[in-house]
Amino acid sequence: MIRKIAEMFRKKHSLPEEALQFNCAEQTGTSWNERANIAAELIRKAAFLDSTRWLSIADIGCGDGKLEAAIAPKLSTFTYQGYDLHPQAKRFLQLDIKNDPLPREFDIVVLLGVLEYLPDIQPVLRELCRKCRYFVVSHTCNPIGVSAEQIERRNWITLLSKEQFDAELDKAGFINLDDVTTSNTKTTVWLCRGSLSEVVDYLPGSARSLGH
Ligand SMILES: C[S@@+](CC[C@H](N)C(=O)[O-])C[C@H]1O[C@@H](n2cnc3c(N)ncnc32)[C@H](O)[C@@H]1O
């Protein structure tokens, strides 16, 4: 039944068939939009920390590219490049983050809902840390109410607690600046400083309180 509904969604939205293994039939759902909005808010904070006028943003595993629309009302000076293993639109570039290096450096690299599908996240995190000033990443740290069978059906391979994920970020060289958890408490989104960032003092919530 669930498979049938997913297939109907795929046909209606011209999704590549392979996108279904990454649960993209659910990509218009509330929790996916909330995750993108949290990420956009953290990007706005990163922009506030940075004097660069135009920010280059790479969204890896961009899916339908909903992040670009979430950033637009918050930031006027940015360029957005979506990458995906199975691009859903011509403007997105094909990239397998498991095997391919990111082709260039970016001010901000984003990875939302992707690491759950990768068996070994450390090499990916290390590669991305080298290529960005700021990193925005999500992880399902608290899959409450999701049974082992559902986890298997969703093809999730890596599920770490918040403490374990924090340790992975630290090991890869990132400095954690802020993190926000979704309203259903399942997913956390981090803002980190990557290797290309200058050292700037950061107080969580400072961008909002200064009205930017
Ligand atoms: C759960 S969806 C999230 C999509 C989007 N980030 C969002 O939040 O709406 C995971 C996306 O990651 C992509 N993906 C999975 N493995 C990938 C890989 N190794 N390299 C690049 N993209 C990948 C899938 O094709 C899919 O579009």
The ligand as an ORCA input file, in Angstrom:
! r2SCAN-3c Opt
* xyz 0 1
  C      15.959     12.240      2.488
  S      16.343     13.004      0.998
  C      16.623     14.689      1.503
  C      16.449     15.680      0.378
  C      16.646     17.143      0.747
  N      17.927     17.372      1.372
  C      15.527     17.631      1.638
  O      15.754     17.855      2.830
  O      14.407     17.779      1.113
  C      18.005     12.416      0.691
  C      18.576     12.930     -0.615
  O      19.962     12.586     -0.631
  C      20.289     12.097     -1.899
  N      21.463     11.205     -1.740
  C      21.505      9.968     -1.158
  N      22.748      9.459     -1.191
  C      23.518     10.395     -1.795
  C      24.885     10.463     -2.132
  N      25.728      9.428     -1.861
  N      25.368     11.568     -2.753
  C      24.523     12.605     -3.033
  N      23.207     12.608     -2.753
  C      22.702     11.514     -2.134
  C      19.042     11.366     -2.379
  O      19.003     11.203     -3.772
  C      17.946     12.291     -1.850
  O      17.601     13.298     -2.767
*
